[in-house]
Amino acid sequence: MNQIANTTGLTENQLEFYKTFGYVVLRGLFSETDLETIRKEFDYMMAEQYAHTPYNGSKRHWTPLMDEDTPFFASLMEDPRFLTVAKQLYGDDVLGVGTDANRYTGNTGWHRDTHTVDQYGVKFAFYLQPVTANTGALRVIPGTHRLPDDDDFVNGVRSMPLESVPATALASEPGDVVAFDLRMWHASYGGSEDRHMCTVVYYANPKNASELEALRKQGEGNVNAGVKSFNPRRQYLYSKKWVSNPHRSPDRQYWIDRLKEIGYFDAPGLVEA
Ligand SMILES: O=C(O)CCC(=O)C(=O)O
């Protein structure tokens, strides 16, 4: 049900599964050749961004990978393997917002990727090492993308040992991609001190005043969660070059115009000064 080989779209069953449970696993989306390129670009950009604090396993490293010095990553938001699926899930006007790379260390606690259910979309996540339930695979609580904002639930989940929360672990091999709704509760347990993980993220286009406001706020949250927490060399999420859309991509131009109109780019530190 939740498996697929190289794809340019989800089947009806997979769509239904995602809508109901909030995730789908896409098996073998990347070829060996893709993975070789991904690893090269990953290593290059991590070294570039963290020359001032080389990785020692004590703190996660994170960096966006959206510019021409990592061309394969830069192409992923427009790659039909992701964009077609994102459009199926959230509509043709879905907004591509980011591609990043991470070196995770140890467990990741239970959380959602949005500050409110009014802000939602899909994260495609792929690990560059095999991960299983007790070695860092993404754990999800199926169906929780449908839960409202609920402090009691937050406190309950976070009051217990991470691994005792009832959840599904999405084991994966390099090349597999896990897609999940940003409102879904997720975590990971038992991962190595240097887990290489990358993401491609799309936001649903806001449909009303509260969704517009939620997306504006998310811009600020993204600066805090990214640039401020991890302190990479580049002190912004989007370069001037990216926003100039050098390849005249119609998809990217639509995203940029809409994100500007919404005020998402107004958050200080989001776009290169
Ligand atoms: O891989 C992990 O440890 C967690 C990933 C995660 O929480 C995320 O991508 O939001």
Residues whose N, C-alpha, C, O or C-beta is under 5 A from the ligand:
A	BS01	LIG	Y104 G106 T108 G136 A187 S188 M197
